[in-house]
Amino acid sequence: MKRPTLLTLLLCAALPAAASTTQPFAPSYLTVKDGAEAELKHFSSPEGCKRCHPRQYAGWQGSMHSIAFIDPVYQAEAALGTKETDGATHNLCKGCHTAIGTVSENISYDASTGKFGGFTTQGVAERGVSCDTCHSVSATNIAHTEMGEHGNASLELATDRIKRGPFDDAKARGHKTEYSELHTRSEFCANCHNVFNPVHGNFPLEHTYEEWKNSDYAKAEIQCQDCHMVPVEVAVRVADEMKPVKALEQHRLSGQAARGGPVRSVVHDHGFVGGNAVLAPLLGVEGGEAHAQEATKRLQTVAELETALLEADGKAQLSVTVHNRRAGHDLPTSLSFIRQVWLEVVIEDAQGNTLLRSGTLNADNSLPADTVVFQDTAVDADGKPEHKPWKIARFSVENSIPAKGSKTVEYGFALPAEGHYTVTTTLHYRSFDQSVADYLLTDSVTVPSVTMNRLTQRFEGTRLISSDNSL
C-alpha cells in the first residue's frame, strides 16, 4: 500500500474530510438551497438562454467564465493538486470552476490525460461559469465560512429554476424571476474571487475582493459590475470620474435586457473583461479572439508611466513611477504570485549603443534576474519559493500596486559624454510566467505578453527634448 505523504496527512487533518450541513462539498462552501439533490436537468444550457438574451450570450461566449472548466491551466493545476493531495483539494477548485458539476457530482478524473490527469463532465456542467451558475445563486454562505469572509465558493445554488437577477420588476416568459440585491454588489463576485488556503490558517491566496473592499472604489460605491460588465470605454470613465455606471452622464448603456422586455436605464455586458488575453484564443473557442482584444484594450487603459531624471558627477538616476489609475483592485490581482506586471527600460545613445537594459525577455521567454516585477512572492511553510496553491503558506514579498496607488523604482546609468540619448520605458503584462506553462501544459506554448504602456523620451543631459506616449 502506498504510504501517505506528510502533505497529504496535513491536508486531510486541516480540510473537512466528510460532508456536513454547512459544507456538503467540502472544502468549498458551496451548498444547494434547502439541501435539495441537484441534477444536471435542474439547470439550463447557455444556448437556452440565448434565445431571449442574445446580447448577454454573445458577451459570455468566449469569456474566461465560459472556459473556466476547460481552461488547460486550471485543468493541469487542479489535476496536479488532486494527485499530490489524494483528492483533498478537488472540491476547493471545482466549486468555482464548475459549480453545477460540483453540486450534481458529475465530474470524473482521468489520470491518463495531460501531464497530471484531467477532468471531464457533461452538458451544462462543462460550460464553466455559465448563465445558470450565476442566476441560480440564491444566497451567500459567508455566515458559515471559517474565514468570516466570502470565498472558496461560498454560494448557495437553487434548483427551483427561478432566475435571480438585478431587476425587481422582471417578468419573463419562459421562467420565473426573483430580484436579488446580492447580484448588484461586489459581494456576489467575492464568493469566488477570494480564495483561502484552509491548510495554512486560511491564508488568502487570491484576494481581489479584499483589495477592492479596501480601495477608494468601494468607498465610492463602485461595484465590480461597474467595471467588468461594461465596455472598456465606460470602465475608463468609471475610474476617472469615480462614479458608479448609473451616476455617469450619457453612459449609453440603456436597452432591453431581454427580447420583448422594457427598456432599462442600464443593461450590463456579460464579457467580464479582465486581463487574460491568452487562454480563449489558445483554445480556439467562439468569441475568444474578440475577448482577447477587449482584454488587451483593458490592460492598455489601466496604468500610466511617469519618469524623473537626476544627474550628479556624470552619473544619472532614472526614477520610474507606475500608477494604477483604473483597476479597482491591485495590479496585478487574482493569482498575484503567478501574474506578472514588469518594467522594461532601455537606454541608448545617439549611435544606438546600449547604456542600460533591464526587463527585456530572454530568448527562452523568461525574465532576466534583475527585472523589476510587480507581483507577490509565494513561499511554503518553510519559506521556500512555491507556486502550487495548496502548498503556499504566505507571501514573503508583496509588490503589487494597489488601486489608485503607485510604486517607484530607480535605475542608475552613465550619461553619454555628448549628444542626446533615448529612454524607452515599457510596462508589460502576462497572465503567467513561461515556466508555469512549461511545467503544467503538455503542448509547447509561448506565453504572449501585452504591452500596457510605453513612454519614449529623448534627453540631452538631464534636459527632456521630446516625449512620446504612443504604443
N, C-alpha and C positions, 0 to 999 in steps of 0.2 A: 504494500500500500504506500502511496506517495505521502511523505510527511508534510504537514502544512508549514509554510514559511512563517517567519516572525511577522511579516507584514500581514499575512492572512489572519493570523491569530489576533493581531491588534485590530484589524478591521472588523472581524467577527465580534470582538469584545465591545467595540465602540459603536457599531451600526446595529440598529434593531434587526434581529435575526428573524423574528416572527411577525406576522401581520398583527395589527392592533386596530382598535376602533378609530384612532386618530391617524394611524399610518398603515393602512391596508396594503400599500405598495411601497413599504419601507425600502431604502432610507429616504425616499422622496415623501413629500407631504400631500401628494395627490390623493383625492378621495372622490367618491361618487355620491351625489345627493341622495339622502335618505338611505344610504347603504345599499342602493339598488345594484343588481347584477348588470353590468354593461356588456353589450354585444355590438359588433360592427353595424348591425342593422339599425341600431338606435341613432346613427349619425349619417348625415347626408354627404354625398360627394361634392367637391367644389363645382363640378360641371352642372349639378342640380341647381346650385345657387346662381350659376352664370346666367340662366335664362331670364331672371329678373334683375340681376345685379351685374351686368356685363362690365361696367367700369371697374367695380371692385375686383372682379375676377381677373381682368386684364392687368391690374396693378399687382395682384398677388402672384400670378403665374410667372415663374422665373425669379421670384424674390428669394431671399435666404430663408424665409419662413416656409416657402413651398418645397425647398430641397433639404429641410432640416434633418430628415431621416436618411436620405440617400447621399448626403454630403460625405465624400470619401474621407475627409479628415476626421469628422465625427465618428464615422463607422470604424476607422482604424483605431482611434483613441479609445472608444468605448469597448471595442473588442480586446484591445491590449489590457485595459483595466479589468475586464471580465476574466481574462486568463490569469493575470497576476494576483487577483484577489478572490479567485474561485467564485466569481459572480457577485461578490458583496457590493460592488458599486453599480451593478447593472441598472436598477431602477432609478438611481440618482441621475443618470444621464438621460435615459429614455423617457423619464417623466415629463420632460420638456420637449424633447426632440420628436416624440410621438406620444402625446398624452392619451390619444384614443387607443393606440396599440397597447399602451400600458394598462389602462383600465379594463380593456377587453381581453387582456392576457393573450395577445395574438402575435407574439414576436418569438422567432426561433433563432438560435445561434448556430452558425455553421462554421466549424473550425477549419474547414478546407478552403475557404475563400480568403483572398487578401493575404497579407503578411501575418496577421494575427487572428484571422477569422472574420466573420461578418454577421450581420443580422438581416433577416427577411421578415416581411409581414404581408398583409393583404389589403386590398381595397383602400378605403379612406385612411386607414392607419398608415399607409405608405406615403401619404401626401403631407407628412410633416405637420407643421402648424397650419392647419387648413381652416377654412371658414368656420366649420362646426367646432373646431378646437376652441376658438375664442368665443364664439357666440353661444356655446353651450355652458360657458362658465357662469355659475350661479352664485359663487361666493369665493372669498379668500380664506385660507386656513391659518392665517397669521396667529390666531389665538392658541394654536396647538404646536407652534414651532418652538424648538429649544432655543433658537436664536432670539426670539422675541421680535422677529422681523420677517417680512415677506422673503421668500426664497425657496430654492430646492423644490420647485413645482408645487408651491402651496396653494393649489387650486382645487375647487370643487366643481366637477362636471356633472351636468344633469342629463338624464336620458329621456326626458319628457318631450323632446323635440320642440320645446319653446325656445325661440331665438332671442337672446338678450342683447341689448344694444343701447345707444345713447339717446334715442328719441322716445319721449314719454307719450307720444300720440300716434305711434306707428300702428297701422292697420294693414297687415299683409294679407295676400290672397291665399298663399299656399301653406302657411304655417302660423302658429300663434306667436305673439311677440310679448316681450316684457321689458320695461325700462330698467336699465342698470346704471346707477350712478357710478359704480366701480369702473365701467367701461370708459368713462370720461376722464379718468385720472391716471397719474403715473403709477399708482399702487397696483393697477391691473398688470402693467408690464413688469413690475418689481417681482412678481411671483416666479418669473423665470430669469430675470436679468439681475438677480442676486444669487450667487451660488456659494455655498459654505461647505467646508470640509469637516464633516462631523467627527473624523478621527482626531483632528488636532484642534480641539476646542472650538469647533465651528468657525475656523479661520475663513474669512471672506476671500475666496479665490477670484470671484468676479463681483464687483460692487458698483455697477453702473448706476443702479437706483440710489445707492447711498451717496455717490458723487453728485447726482442731481439734487438730492434732498438737502445737501449742504451748500448748494450753489445759490447765486442770485436769481437763477431761473425759477427755482422753487419758491423763493420769496415773492417773485412777481406773478405767481400762479400760472407759470408757463409749464404745461404738461409735456410728457414725451410725445403725445399725439400731435402737439402743435408744431413739432419739428420733423417728426418721422412719418407723418401721414399727410404731408402737403408737398407740393412741388418745391424743388430746391430754392427757387427764387423767393418763394413765400417764407421758407425757413430762414433765409438770409434776413428778411425783413423782421421776422420774429426776434432774432438775435440782436439786430441793430436797434430796433425800437423798444425791445424788451417788453413786448406785449403779447398776450395770447392771440391766436388767429382771430377769434371773434371780435377782438378790440381793434384790429387793423382796419384802416380805411381802404376801401376798394381792393379787397383781397381776391375778389373774383373766384371764389370757391363755392358759390351758390349753385344749386342744381337739384336734380332728383336723385335720391338715394336708391330708388328702385323704379323700374319701368311702371308708369302709370301713377306713381306716387306724387305727393305735393312737392313743390319747390322749397328746398331747405336753404337757410342762410349760409350754412357751411356743410359741405359734403367732403368727407375725408378720403384721400387716396389710400390704397392698401398695398403700396410697394414697400413700406417700412424701410426706406433707403438709409443705409448706414455706410460703412467704409469698405465692405467686401466687394471688390471688383474682379475676383479671381474665380470662385468656385462655380457659379452658374454657367459662365461661358465654357469652363473646363468640362462640365457635364453635357454641354450642348442642349440644354433644355430650352423649350419655347420661352421667349421673353428674356432669356439670360443675358444676351448682349445688351439689350435696352437697359436692363437693371445695372449692368456693369458701367454703362455710360453715365447713368444717373449717380451711381456711387462715386465715380471719378469726379463728376461735376461737384458733388457734395464735398469731397475731400479738398477740392481746389478753391472752396469758398470759406474754409474753416479757420485757417491760420494766416498770420501776417509776419513778415520778417522786418527787423529793424537793426541797423548796424551803426556802430560808432568807431572812430579810428583815432588813436592817440600815438604820439611818437616821442621817444626820448633816447638820446645817444645813438641815433641811427637804427634803433630798433622800433618796430611798430607793434601795437597791440590792437587787434580787431575784436570788438565785442559784438556778439550776435544775440539778439533777443527774439525769441519765438513767442508770439502772442496767440493764445487760444481765444479767438474772437467769437466763434459762432457754434461751438459744441457745448451743449448744456450739461456736459459731464467732462471727465478728464480726457486728455488726449495723449496716448490712446486710451481706450476703455475696453470693457469686456475682458478677454484673456490678455490682460495688460502685461503679462510676463512672456507672451508669445508675439503679440502685435509689436510692430516696430515703426517708430517715427524717428528719423535721423537726419542730421545735418551733413551736407557735403559742401565743403569750402575749398575752392581752387583759386589760387592767386598766381597770375602770370605777368611777366614784364612785357614791354613793348615788342620784344623779339620772340615771345612765346615760350620763354624759359619759365619753368615752374618754380615759384618762390615758396609755395605751400600747397599741400594737397592732403585733405582729410575726408574720409567718408565715401570715397569712390569705390564701388563694388569691385571685388576681386574677380578674376577670370572664372572662378567656380561659383559666382553669385553670392559669396559670403561677404560680410562686412569686415574691414580691417580692424585690428585690435584697438586702435586709438580713436575710433569713430564715436562721436557724441550721439548716443541713442536715448531717446525719451521712452522709457519703459520701466517696469518693475522687475527686480531680480528675485526669482523664487528659489528657496532652498528647502531641504528636507529637515527632519528633526535634528540632524547632526550638523546642520549648517552647510551642507554640500549643495552645489547647484542642481536644480531639479526642474523638469518641465512636465512630468506626469502629475496630473491634478491630484490623484489620490495619495501622492507622496508629499505634496507640498505642505509645509508646516507654517511658513511665514514668508514675508518678503524682507530680504536683507537690505535692499535698496528700493526706495520708492521715488521714481523720477518721471512720473507722468505730469502733465501740465493741467492744472485744474481749470474749470470753466471760468472764463473772463480773467484768467491768470496768465503769467508769463514766466519764462526761465531764460537766464542769460548765461552764455558761455564765452570764453575768451581764447583767442588764438594769437600766438606770437610769431613774427616773421621778420626777416631783414629787409629793410627798404632798399630798392634799387638805387644805385648811385645817381642816376639821372633818368629823365623820361617818365612817361606815365606807366601805370600798371592797372591790371583789371582784377577785380574781386568778384567772383561768382559764388553766391550763396544759395544753396538749393535745399529745400525741405522735402523729404521723401516719406512715403508710407508703403508698408506691405502688411498683409494680414498675418503672415507667419514667416519665420526665418527659413532659408533654404534647407538648413539641417533638419528642420521639422518635417518638411516634405520628403527629404531623402530617407528619413527614419520611418515615417508612417506609411508612405504610399508605395504601391507595387510598381506602378509606371513611373518613368523618369519625367519629372515636371520641373521646369524652370519657373520659380515663383516670380511673377512680374511685380514691379513696384509702380506706384503712382507719384508723379511729381506734384506735390501740393502747392508749392510756391517757389519762385525763383527771383532773385534780385541780382542784377548785373550792374556793377558800378566801376567807373574809371576814375582813378586818383592820380594826382601828381603831388608827391609828398603826402601830406595829410589833407590836401585840398580836393574836394569832390568836384570832378569835371562833368560827369553825366551819370544818370541812373535810369535803369530800365527794369520795370517790374513785370514785364510780359512773359508768359510761359512759352 
